[in-house]
Amino acid sequence: MQLQQWLEQKTDRFMAPERLRIFSLLAGMMVWHGSEPSVYANTCDGVDWRRAFAVHLWYGSSYEASVSEGFARYLQAFKGSRDDDGNAFQAAYATAPQPHYAPAAMEADRRCDSEVDFRLRDTCFHLLRLYRKQTHRLQRTLDPATHTPYVLDYQLSWPLFCVLQSLHYEHMPASLVARLHCNFAAQLMSLDMWPWAVMVALHIPQASLRESLVKEIITRHCTLGDTPDLTDDDEFLVEQLSIPAEWIHRAKALRAQYERNHLLMAQHNILAGEWLLCHEAIVKHIASPAIVNGDTEVLMSMLEELEPLYRSALIPDWNKAGQVYLDYLRLADQLRDLAEGTESVIRQEERSADLVSLSSRLENLPVRCALDRLCRSEMAKACTIRPAMDIAAWCHI
């Protein structure tokens, strides 16, 4: 062996250090001590941990050695080895597998969970450990600090977890899995990418937590338009992520309530199937202004949406409020036809009976403000004056 001859003849002290490193590497000797203390060759000196691992795998192991055996040799190289009495047997000579952003001499400890401390290592190192030992803790591998100085940056940790999960590495505690999903969703929301945050939240295994987080994200970030139609982001949630449209309309109704847009609040509540909330919005905020101002088209369409029995049966005060408004609006339309002379006498008599019935039910309408009082007064006035005009017309005939 060439190195042994140089050592015996003490000619190694005349050799260039780089030449000694090359021969030592080719000989499979990661560290070589020469004839004098100053003659020393370390094949891992000045190289990063990936190259140091490659050197141990390609040159420091037999050609039949597995990746696990090469990795074990590298572990011994940067950790050192001790004898049975705990004394240093071989000093560490390879670079520790620290993240790329960490200083070369840094060996800072940081806490991974509430149980143990561990030294900060690179993500690739943890993947090699996971390859060697499938029970290696995933929370260590997925810690953002293993690849970035920004400890709240999960843009690599989350996709890596999905890949590992697809390879059946599923031994991470459920609470930590949920925390990983929530943290990455929060990061996406901070970047104004909330529809993708919903996609991330859909990966949470616990059904109740998953539904709660998805609804919370939609409620926090949904926007209102001039109409109750869905926006492009909303359509992405419905068509691509299969989010129920009712969840989106319920969130928009809450947003409209916050912005005091009572009309949109009622319309979105209808689309969300919240019949009771829609009825309350109509009675409290919409019906009186619409009737007083004579703009009743939208009001009538919403009341007709609530009229079917399977919906109105769920509204306790429907017969005392919503039904009264709807009957009045229908009679108002019929009275306009009556004024134009397009109805028969029999139909006119029926309208008069309906007006009398409606007039008796007006007293049950809730009155919360002066506008409600004015609305009820206008409705009562229409029910009492118009029948007298009709009777006079009939007598004239």
C-alpha positions in Angstrom: 0.0 0.0 0.0 1.4 3.3 -1.1 0.5 5.3 2.1 2.1 2.6 4.3 5.3 2.8 2.3 5.4 6.5 2.7 4.7 6.2 6.4 7.5 3.7 6.9 10.0 5.7 4.8 8.8 9.0 6.4 8.5 10.5 3.0 4.9 11.6 3.6 6.1 14.8 5.2 7.4 15.9 1.8 4.0 15.2 0.1 1.5 17.9 -0.7 -1.6 17.8 1.7 -4.0 17.6 -1.2 -2.1 14.6 -2.7 -2.2 12.8 0.7 -6.0 13.4 0.9 -6.5 12.0 -2.6 -4.5 8.9 -1.8 -6.2 8.5 1.5 -9.6 8.7 -0.1 -8.7 6.2 -2.8 -7.5 3.9 -0.1 -10.8 4.1 1.8 -9.2 5.8 4.8 -11.3 8.8 5.8 -8.6 9.9 8.2 -4.9 9.2 7.9 -2.2 10.0 10.4 1.3 10.4 9.0 4.8 9.9 10.4 4.7 13.3 12.1 1.8 15.1 14.0 1.8 17.8 11.4 1.2 15.2 8.6 -2.5 14.6 8.7 -5.1 13.9 6.0 -8.8 14.3 6.6 -10.9 13.6 3.5 -13.9 15.3 4.9 -12.1 18.5 5.8 -13.8 21.6 4.1 -16.7 19.7 2.6 -20.4 20.0 3.5 -22.2 17.2 5.2 -23.8 15.8 2.0 -20.4 15.3 0.4 -19.0 13.9 3.6 -21.8 11.3 3.7 -21.2 10.5 0.0 -17.5 10.0 0.7 -18.3 7.5 3.4 -20.8 5.7 1.2 -18.7 5.5 -2.0 -15.2 5.2 -0.6 -15.5 4.4 3.1 -17.7 1.3 2.6 -17.5 -1.8 0.6 -19.1 -1.9 -2.8 -21.8 -4.2 -1.4 -22.6 -1.9 1.5 -26.1 -0.4 1.7 -27.1 3.2 2.2 -27.9 2.4 5.8 -24.3 1.1 6.4 -22.8 4.2 4.7 -25.1 6.4 6.8 -24.0 4.6 10.0 -20.3 5.3 9.1 -21.1 9.0 8.6 -22.9 9.2 11.9 -19.8 7.9 13.6 -17.7 10.3 11.7 -19.4 13.5 12.9 -20.4 12.2 16.3 -17.1 10.4 17.2 -17.0 7.1 19.0 -16.3 6.1 22.6 -15.1 3.0 24.4 -16.9 1.0 27.0 -15.7 3.4 29.7 -17.1 6.5 27.9 -13.7 7.8 26.9 -13.3 9.2 23.4 -12.1 6.5 21.1 -12.2 8.4 17.9 -12.7 12.2 17.6 -15.3 13.6 15.2 -13.8 14.6 11.9 -16.8 15.2 9.5 -19.2 18.2 9.2 -22.4 17.9 11.2 -25.6 17.8 9.1 -26.8 21.3 9.9 -29.2 23.3 7.8 -27.7 25.3 5.0 -28.4 28.6 6.7 -26.7 27.7 10.0 -23.1 28.7 10.6 -20.7 25.8 10.2 -19.7 25.8 13.9 -23.2 26.1 15.3 -24.4 23.3 17.4 -27.5 25.0 18.9 -30.0 22.9 20.7 -33.7 23.6 20.2 -36.9 21.9 21.4 -38.9 19.7 19.0 -41.6 18.8 21.4 -42.3 18.7 25.1 -40.3 15.5 25.8 -36.8 15.8 24.3 -34.3 18.2 23.0 -32.4 17.5 19.8 -29.7 19.2 17.9 -30.7 21.1 14.8 -30.3 18.9 11.7 -30.9 19.3 8.0 -34.1 18.0 6.4 -32.3 15.6 4.1 -30.5 14.1 7.1 -33.8 13.4 8.8 -35.0 11.8 5.6 -32.0 9.5 5.6 -32.7 8.6 9.2 -36.3 7.9 8.3 -35.1 5.7 5.5 -32.8 3.8 7.9 -35.3 3.7 10.8 -39.0 4.0 9.8 -40.0 4.9 13.3 -37.9 8.1 13.3 -40.1 11.0 14.5 -41.8 12.8 11.7 -42.2 16.0 13.7 -38.4 16.4 13.7 -38.2 15.8 9.9 -41.0 18.4 9.2 -39.8 21.1 11.5 -39.4 24.3 9.4 -36.1 25.0 11.2 -34.5 22.0 9.5 -34.5 23.9 6.1 -35.3 27.6 6.7 -34.5 30.2 9.4 -38.2 31.3 9.3 -39.8 28.9 11.8 -43.4 29.8 10.6 -42.6 28.9 7.0 -44.3 25.5 6.2 -44.2 25.7 2.4 -41.8 22.7 2.3 -42.9 20.9 5.5 -46.5 20.5 4.4 -45.9 19.0 0.9 -43.2 16.8 2.3 -45.6 15.5 4.9 -48.1 14.7 2.1 -45.5 12.8 0.2 -44.4 10.8 3.3 -48.0 10.1 4.1 -48.6 8.7 0.6 -45.6 6.4 1.3 -47.4 5.2 4.5 -45.3 7.0 7.0 -48.3 7.8 9.3 -46.9 7.5 12.8 -47.0 11.2 13.5 -49.5 12.0 16.4 -52.9 13.3 15.2 -52.6 16.5 17.2 -49.3 17.4 15.5 -50.7 16.5 12.1 -53.6 18.9 12.7 -51.2 21.6 13.9 -49.2 21.2 10.8 -52.3 21.7 8.6 -53.5 24.6 10.6 -50.1 26.4 10.6 -49.7 26.1 6.8 -53.3 27.2 6.3 -52.6 30.2 8.4 -49.5 31.0 6.4 -51.5 30.9 3.1 -54.2 33.1 4.6 -51.5 35.7 5.5 -50.4 35.6 1.9 -54.0 36.3 0.7 -54.3 32.8 -0.7 -57.3 31.8 1.4 -58.9 29.4 -1.2 -55.7 27.3 -1.1 -55.8 27.5 2.7 -59.2 25.8 2.5 -57.6 23.1 0.4 -55.0 22.5 3.1 -57.6 22.5 5.8 -59.5 19.7 4.0 -56.6 17.4 4.8 -57.2 17.5 8.5 -58.2 13.9 9.6 -60.7 14.9 12.3 -64.0 15.6 10.7 -65.3 18.1 13.2 -62.1 20.1 13.3 -61.8 20.0 9.5 -65.4 21.4 9.0 -64.9 24.0 11.7 -61.7 25.3 10.2 -63.0 25.4 6.6 -66.1 27.3 7.7 -63.9 29.7 9.7 -61.6 30.4 6.8 -64.5 31.0 4.4 -66.3 33.3 6.9 -63.2 35.3 7.5 -62.3 35.9 3.9 -65.5 35.8 1.8 -66.5 39.0 0.1 -69.9 40.5 -1.0 -70.9 41.7 -4.4 -73.9 43.6 -5.7 -75.8 40.4 -6.1 -75.8 37.1 -4.2 -73.9 35.4 -7.1 -70.7 33.5 -6.3 -67.3 35.0 -7.1 -64.5 33.2 -8.9 -62.9 32.2 -5.6 -66.3 30.8 -4.4 -66.8 28.8 -7.6 -63.3 27.4 -7.2 -64.3 26.1 -3.7 -67.5 24.6 -5.0 -66.4 23.2 -8.3 -62.8 22.1 -7.5 -62.8 21.4 -3.7 -66.5 20.3 -3.5 -67.3 22.7 -0.7 -71.1 22.9 -0.2 -72.4 26.2 -1.6 -74.6 26.5 1.5 -71.4 27.0 3.6 -70.4 29.9 1.4 -73.8 31.6 1.4 -74.0 31.2 5.2 -70.7 32.9 5.6 -71.7 35.7 3.2 -74.9 36.2 5.1 -72.9 36.7 8.3 -70.7 39.2 6.4 -73.7 41.1 5.1 -75.1 41.2 8.6 -71.8 42.7 9.8 -71.9 45.3 7.0 -75.6 46.0 7.7 -76.6 45.0 4.2 -79.9 43.4 5.1 -81.1 42.7 1.6 -78.0 40.6 0.8 -78.2 39.0 4.2 -81.7 37.7 3.5 -80.8 36.6 0.0 -77.8 34.6 1.1 -79.8 33.1 4.0 -82.3 31.8 1.5 -79.5 30.2 -0.6 -78.0 28.8 2.5 -81.3 27.2 3.6 -81.6 29.4 6.7 -85.3 30.1 6.3 -85.8 31.4 9.9 -82.9 33.9 9.6 -84.2 35.1 6.3 -87.7 35.6 7.6 -86.3 37.6 10.6 -84.3 39.8 8.3 -87.3 40.5 6.1 -89.6 41.3 9.0 -87.1 43.5 10.8 -85.3 45.3 8.1 -86.7 44.8 4.6 -90.5 44.7 4.5 -91.4 48.1 5.9 -89.0 50.2 3.7 -90.0 48.2 0.6 -93.7 48.7 1.1 -93.5 52.4 2.1 -91.3 53.1 -0.9 -93.3 51.0 -3.3 -90.3 48.8 -4.3 -91.8 45.4 -3.5 -90.6 43.2 -6.4 -87.6 41.7 -4.5 -89.5 41.5 -1.3 -92.3 39.5 -2.9 -89.8 37.1 -4.6 -88.1 36.3 -1.3 -91.4 35.8 0.5 -92.5 33.4 -2.3 -89.3 31.4 -1.7 -90.3 31.0 2.0 -93.9 30.1 1.3 -93.7 26.3 0.5 -94.9 24.4 3.5 -91.6 22.5 4.1 -90.0 25.9 4.6 -92.7 28.0 6.2 -93.4 25.2 8.7 -89.9 25.9 10.2 -90.7 29.6 10.8 -92.7 30.0 14.0 -94.1 33.5 13.1 -94.7 32.9 9.4 -98.5 33.2 9.6 -98.3 36.4 11.7 -95.7 38.2 9.6 -94.3 36.8 6.4 -97.6 35.4 5.2 -99.4 38.7 6.0 -96.9 40.7 3.9 -97.1 38.2 1.0 -100.9 38.2 1.0 -100.9 42.0 1.0 -98.5 42.2 -2.0 -100.6 39.7 -3.9 -103.8 41.6 -3.2 -102.1 44.8 -4.2 -101.3 43.3 -7.6 -104.9 42.0 -7.9 -106.3 45.4 -6.9 -104.3 47.0 -9.7 -106.0 44.6 -12.1 -109.3 45.4 -10.5 -108.8 49.1 -11.1 -108.2 48.4 -14.8 -111.5 46.6 -15.0 -110.1 43.2 -16.0 -111.8 41.1 -13.3 -115.4 39.9 -13.1 -117.8 40.9 -10.3 -117.4 37.5 -8.6 -113.7 38.0 -8.5 -114.1 41.5 -7.2 -116.3 40.2 -4.3 -113.6 37.6 -3.5 -111.0 40.4 -3.4 -113.2 42.4 -1.0 -113.4 39.4 1.3 -109.7 38.9 1.2 -109.1 42.6 2.1 -111.4 42.3 5.1 -109.5 39.2 6.3 -106.1 40.9 5.7 -107.2 44.0 7.5 -108.0 41.9 10.7 -104.5 40.3 10.5 -102.6 43.5 10.3 -102.9 44.0 14.0 -100.6 41.1 14.6 -97.7 42.5 12.6 -94.7 43.4 14.8 -94.0 47.1 15.2 -90.5 47.9 16.3 -90.0 51.5 15.1 -91.8 54.4 13.5 -91.2 53.0 10.0 -93.0 49.8 10.9 -95.9 51.8 12.2 -96.0 53.8 9.0 -95.9 50.6 6.9 -98.8 49.0 8.8 -100.8 52.3 8.5 -100.3 52.3 4.8 -101.3 48.7 4.5 -104.4 49.2 6.7 -105.3 52.3 4.6 -105.2 50.3 1.4 -107.4 47.6 2.9 -110.1 50.0 4.1 -110.3 52.6 1.3 -110.2 50.4 -1.8 -113.2 48.2 -0.9 -115.4 51.3 -0.6 -114.3 52.4 -4.0 -115.1 49.0 -5.4 -118.5 48.9 -3.8 -119.3 52.3 -5.2 -118.3 51.2 -8.7 -120.4 48.1 -8.4 -123.5 50.2 -7.3 -122.9 52.5 -10.3 -123.0 49.5 -12.6 
